[in-house]
Amino acid sequence: MELTISLPDALAHRFQTRVPARERSPLVTKLLKKELKEREDTLEAACHAANNDQALVNDIDEWQSFDEDISK
């Protein structure tokens, strides 16, 4: 898949002058994978923390009971 992105001129120039054309796509792929993994790990940690927060779990249970009462 091809993707078009915009970069600041100075960054694009540095990229083009320091990374050979044949290495650009693999480098961008590597950097994106690393960044996405970090973001996914952060999100996963936040989900685990939320799921282990007993006060939040209690609040969710309470709100869900309202839904059950309404649907009856």
N, C-alpha and C positions, 0 to 999 in steps of 0.2 A: 504494500500500500504506500502510496506517496502522500506526503503531508506538507503543506506550505505553512511556514511560521515566519513571524517578523522578529527581528533582532535589532537592538540599537546598532547604528552604523559602526561605532568603534569596536563593539564586540564581534560583529560580523567580519570586520576587516582582520582583527586578530585571529579569528577562527580560520579564515581563508588563507592567511599568510603562514600560520603555524601548523596547520593540519593538512596533509596532502589530500587531494580530492578523493582518492580511493579509500581513505581512512575516516572520512567525515561521517558517513551514515553509521558505521559500526561504533564510532565514538559517541554519537548522539544517542544511539540505542543503549549503549552501556550506561551513560549518564542518566537517561530517563528511567531505566530499570532500577538503578540505585535509588533515585529520588522517589519513585513510586513505591518501592519496597519500604523505605523509611516512613513515608506517609501512611501506608497500609499498616505498618507495625504500630505507629502512633495511634491510629484509629482503633486497632484491635486492643491495645492496652487501655484506651479510654472506655471501650465497651466492657472489657473485663472489670475495670474499676467500677463502672456504673452497675454492672450486674452483681457486684459484691458489696454494694452500698445498701445496707439493710433498710435505712430510712427511705431511700428511693424505691426499693422493692416494695416496701409497705405502701408508699404513695401510689405506685402503679396498681397494686392489688386493690386499693381503695377506689381508684378511678375506674378500674375494670368492673368492680361490683356495681357502680352506677350504671354502666352500660347494660349489665345483666338485668338490673331493676327496670330500666326503661323498655327493654325489649319484651318484658312479660306482659 
